[in-house]
């Protein structure tokens, strides 16, 4: 089973970043470095794992909890007291 090895140019195209940024990202992910010329290659599976480990999914539950706590927090009490005065 052969796995595709990606060059810096391939990674830049997949991530839609510059070649310099792709090189910087390659330093953060597991990659192969060849002795001759020092060229780096990254397995496609490693790139996808690296992307998924850095993907942030917004949490709607956290937003809902924040809205619930706004009405009972210290600022809410201050607003209520200010309205009474």
N, C-alpha and C positions, 0 to 999 in steps of 0.2 A: 504494500500500500504506500503510495507516494503522496506526500503532503506538499502543497504548494508553498514555496518560500517567496516572501514578498520583499521587494527592494524598497528603498526610501521613496522613490517616485510613486510606487504603487500605494504605499501607505499615505502619502500626501494626497493622492487622488481620492482614496477611500474616505479619508477624514476631512477633505476639503480644507487643507492647511498648506502653508508654504513648505518648501523643502527643508528649510532651517528648523521649523517647528517639528516636522516629521522626524528629523535627526534627533532632536531633543526628546521627543516621545520615545524613540527607539532605545534611548539610554534607560528609560524607566521600565521597559518590558523585556521579557526573556528573549534573547536573540542569539544568533550564531555570528561569530566573527571569523572570517577567513584569514589565514596567515598572510597570503599573498595579497597585498593591497589594502588589507584591513577592512574589506567590505562587510557590511552587516546584512543579515537576512533574518526575517521574522516569519515564523509559521503562521499560516492564516488562522488556525484555531487559537493560537496565543494572542493574536491581535483581537479577535472577537471576544475572548475572555477578558482582555485588558479593557476593551470598550465597555463591556457589560459591568465590570467592577467599578467603573467610574460614572455610570449612568445614574442620574438622580431622578426618581419618580416623585412628583409632588404628593404629599399626604393630605388628603381632604379631611381626614379625621382630626388632624392636628389643627386645621383651620376652624373646624366646628367646635372643638374644645376651647379654642381661644375666644371665640364669640360668646360661648356660654360663661366663661370666667370674667368677661368684661363687666357684666352687670353686677358682680359680687365683689370685685376687687376694691382696693383702697381709693382709687380714683372715682369709682362709682359712688362710694359713700361721700366723698368730698363734694361731688356734683349734686347729690341729693341735699346735703347740708347747705350748700351755696344757694340752691333754689329756694329753700325754706326761709333764708335770711332776707 
